[in-house]
Amino acid sequence: MKKQLRIGLIGYGFMGRTHSNAYSQVGHFFDSNHEVVRQSVCGRDEAKVKAFAEKWGYKSYETDWKKLVAREDIDAIDICTPNDSHAEIALECIKHGKMILCEKPLALDGKQGEEMVKAVEASGLPNLVWYNYRFLPAVSHAKNIVAAGELGRVFHYRANFLQDWTISEELPQGGAGLWRLDAAAAGSGVTGDLLAHCIDTARWINGDIVSVSAMTETFIKERVHTATGEKQAVTIDDACAFLARFENGSLAIFESTRYARGHKALYTFEINGEHKSLFWDLHDLNRLSYFDHGVPGDRRGWSNIHCSDGDHPYAGNWWVPGLCLGYEHSFIHEMAEFLKSLDDPKAEKRYPDFRHALGTQYVCDAVLESAKTGQWVNVKKA
């Protein structure tokens, strides 16, 4: 008989849906000694959280997250709340001996993240942070190619994450839908929201980032706050671009903005090595572009690997070759890796935990510091 992993979900918005979908699907496509049970969901609006529980198959609901965390019939807490509450909830989870699955970024800043890492590592409780893009087959395949040394010496890494949804001056800040524009709730703007994904993937594939030089801009300086109905200063970064050096000597360029008209979620990365180059685009997420300088000159050029075959990471658990996966599958794959770790705690841990996420937080902190000072900043090592 399988051991139950009873989930308590805090937050039922966009991320709550993606995680709930992963919980409902992972057991259908990945074998594990654990069965994921959607035990309870928590939200402040009783009518809405009740409807969510019914729709997504949760056995119960709560309106007080502290009551949820204290319940003895829950094994793991999934934190899908705004960034300013991650630390408080996580530390309470640790007091009650609950495993933690936390949305990214880990915390508001590195100092807060350090407290979380220290507490969770002292407790020995399994913990995960939902940096999901690395679990798409093409991105995992890129990681495997680089790890095998096929690129040779890596010279360049470049990534961007572009959106356009905050351009209107009429858009307010704060509240359930727009907390990402409120620094008190989000900690930062595109740096912690979008670039954190780029940084996580880059560190996973290419190693640690050791120093950065950044610039940021807030294009609309004041917005009405939903809590007060009055205009107040906007203190998050609307756009950020930074240079970086990796520990392996390679150079990087990262860019993110919410002011790139025409882009809803353009996330790309390219890696240039001594022998080969790789390129990936979220808009064509099953495809990894691949350049091999070693082929004869008259046949040399960019080729495309459609990462849907059984030989590609995770793809063999799904459909027949050629049929595509989507964004939602990345969360299912991350959950499958978490379950593998529960099945065999001595096995290699193939998902980002609190400590890895702290390393990404340190890069974000250094980026924001550099943008303020106009100087190169060394990145603290997690």
N, C-alpha and C positions, 0 to 999 in steps of 0.2 A: 504494500500500500504506500502511496506517495505521501510525503510529508507536506502539510499545508504551509504556505506562506501567505498569511492573512494581511492584506494591505489596507492601511488607513490613508486616504488621500485628503490632503488639505488644499483646497482651491479647485474650482470646477470650470475654469475658463478654457482658453485655447490649449494650454499645456495639459490641463486636466483631461481633456478629450484625447489628446494624442497618447498620453500615458495609459488611460483607461482602455484605449484600443489595443495597446501593446499587451496589457494584462489579459485581455479577452482572447488574443490571437496566439500568443507565444506557445502555449501548450499544444496547439493544433499542428505546429510546424517544426518544433524543436523538442527533442526528448530531454527529460529531466526527472530527477527523483523528487522534485518539488512540484506541487500544484499551486498555482497562483489563485488566491481567493480574493475577490473584491468585497472586503468585509464592511467598510464604512467610508463615507465621504463627508467632509466638513466644509461649510460655508456660512457666511453671516446671514444671508437671506434664506429663511426657512423654506419658503415656497419654491424657490429656484433650486436649492440643494436637494430638496425632496424629489423634484422632477428629474434632476440629474441622476440621482440614485436609482430611480425607477428605469430611466432610459438606458443606463449603462450597467445595470445589474448589480449594484451594490446592495448588500443585505440591510443596511441601516444608514442613518445619517446623523450628524451632529451640527450644532451651530456654535460650539465652543471648542476650539482646537485643543485646549488643555485637557478637556474631558476625553477627547479622542486619543490623545497621546497616553493618557493614564489607563486606558482600557486594557484589561488583561487578555482580551480575545483578539488582539492585534499584534503582529510580529514586526511589521515594518511600516514606517511613515514615509509617504511621498509628499515632499514639500513643493507645492506649485503656487506659491504666493509671491508677492513683490519682494524685491531683493532685501529690503530693510528688515524683513521678518525672518530671513533664513537662519541667522545665528541664534536668535531667541528660541525658535522652534527646535532647531537641531540640538541645542544644549539641553532642552527639556526632554527630548527624545532619549538622549544619553542617560539622563537620570532615571528614566523608566526602562532602560535596557532594550530600546527599540532600534532595529536596523534603520538606516536612513538612505532614502533616494531623494536627492535634492536637485532642483532646477538650477541651471547656470545663470549668472556667475555664482560662485560659492558664497560670496559675501559682498558687503559694500566696499571693503578694502582689505588689504593684506593683513593689517593688524587684527581685524575682526576674524578673518579667515584662520589666522594662527591659533586663536583661542579654540575655534571649532576643531582644527586638526589635532591639537594637543589633547583635547577632551575625548575625541572619538578614537584616537590611537591608544590612549590609556585604557579605554573601555574594551577594546578588541572587537567592537561591533562592526559588522560589514557595512560599508558605505559606498555610495555611488553618486556621481554628478552627471546630469543628463547632457553631456556634450555629444549630440547624436550623429553629427554628419560623418564622423569617422567610421560609422557602421554601415554606410552605404557600400555596396559591393565594389564599385569603381574606386572609391577612396581607400578602402581597405586593400584593394589590389595595388594601388599606387604605393601604399606603405610597404607592402611585401616586396615590390620591385626594388625600392630604395634600400630596404633592410638587407636584401640579398647582394647588395653592392653593384648592381647592374649599371647604375648611372656613373660609377666611378666617383671621382671627387665632385662634390656638389658645389657649384659656383653661385647660383642665384635661386631665390625663392620669392615669388610675388603673389599677392592675394588681394582681392577686393570683395566688398559686400556692399552693394548699392541698393537703396530704396528711394521712394519719393513721396511718402505718405504724410510728411509733416510740413510741406511747403506753405500751405495756407496760413495766413496770419490769424484767421478766425478760429483755428483749432485751439481749444483750451489745453491746460495742463492739469494733471492730477485726476484722481478718481479711479474707478474700476477699469475703465478702458484706456486711460491716458496717463497712468502712473509712470510710464517710461519717460515722460517729458518732465517729470518732477524729480529733481536731484535728491530730495529727502527720501523718496521711496526707491529710486533706481540707483543712486550712487553716482552714476555717470550716464552719458547718452550712448552714442554709437560705439564708444570704446568698450563698455561692459556688455552691451546688448548684442552687437554684431561682430566687432573685431575680436571679441573673446572667442567666438567660434573659429575665426581664421587662425588665431593664435594657438588654440588647442590643437587644431589639425596640424599646423606647422611644427609645433613642438613634438607632437607624436611621430610625425614622419621624419623630421630633419634634426631633431635634438633641441637642446636648450638655447634660448635667446639670451645673450649676455649684456647687450647694451642697445639703447634706442635713442633716436632724435625725432621729436614729434612736433606737429602743429595741429591745433584744433580751432574751430570757429563755431560760434552760436549766431546764426544769421538773423533770427528774430529774437530780440532782446527781452521782450515782455509778452506775456500771454495771460489771459484771464485764468485764474485758478478755480476749479470746480468747487472747492471747499468754501471759498469766500465770495466768489462772484466778482472779485476785483482783479485788476491787472497787477502782476508782480513779476519780478525779474526771473528770467529763464537762466538757469545755471548749469544745465547739461550741455554736452557738446553735440551739435548737430552734424558736424563733420570732423573727421580726423584722418590725417595721413602721417605715416612715420617710416623712417628708415630703421633698419635693425641689423645687427651682426649676430650670427649664430656661433655657438661654441666650436663648431667644425670649420669655421672660417668663412662660410658662405655669407653673402649679403642678401638683404631682403627689403622689399617695399610693400607696405600695407596701406590700403585706403578704404575708408568707409564713410558713407554719408546717407542722410535721409532726404537729400535735395538733388538727386539725380533723376530729373524728370524722364519718365519712360521706363524706369526700372522698379519692379516690385520686390524682387529678391534675387539680384544678380550676384551670386557668389562664385568666384572662380579662383583657382590657384594654378601656378605653373612652376615647375622645377627644372632648372637647367644644369645638367651634369657634364662631366668630361666625355662620356660616351653616348648618353641618351638624354632626352627631355620628356617630361610628362605635363599634360594639361587636362584640367577637369572643370566642368561648368555645371552648376546646379540645375540649370534649365534643360540640360541633356544628361541627367544624372546617372544613367546606366552606361554612359560611354566614357572611356578613358583614352584621350589622344596620346600618341606614342611616337616619338622620333628616335630612330636607331641609326647612328652614324656609321655603324659597322656593316651595313648592307652595301652592295655594290653601288657606285655613284649613280648609275643610270636608273636605279630603282629606289634611290634614297628620297624620302619625303615623309610627311606626317601620315600616320595610319591611325585607324580607330579600332579600339577593342570594345566590343559590346559585351559588357560584364554581366551576362545573363546565363552563362553556361554553368554546368555543374562543377567545373574546375575553378570557378570564381568564388570568392568569399561569400558565404551565406546563400548564394543563388540556388545551389542544389537542393536546398530545403523547400523551395517553392515550386515553380511551374516548369514546363519544358523549356529548353533553350530558346532564346529569342524573345520570350515574353517578359515584359518590363516590370520592375518594382518601382515604388514611389517613396516620397518623403516619409510616410508613416511607417515604412518597414524599418527605417533606421532605429526607431525606438524599440521595435520588437527584437531586433538583433542585439541591441544593448541589454535588454532584459534577459535574453537568452544567455548572454555572457555572464551576467550576474548570477543566474541560476546555476550555471556550470561551476562557478566559484563556491556556491553554497553546497553543491553536490560533492565537490572535492576541494576543501580549503587550501590544500597544499599545491594545487595546480596553478599555473601562471594566471595572474589576474589580467584580463584583457579588456578592461574598461577603466575609465578615469575615476579615481577615488578622490577623497577630499585633498590629499596631499598633492596629487597632480593638478587638481583645480587651483590649489593655492599657488602653484608655480605660474599658472596662467594669470591669476590675480596679481601676482608680483609684476608681470609684464605690463598689465593694464595700469597699475599704479605708477610704474616708471614712465609710461607713455604720457599720462596726465601731468606728472611732475615735469617732464621735459617740455611739454607744451607751455607750461607756466613760466619756466625759467629760461627757455630758449637754449638750453644746454643738452649735450649728450648725458644720459643717465645710465648708470650700471644697474642691471637687474639683479635683485636678490635671488638667491638660489633656494628652492623649496627643500 
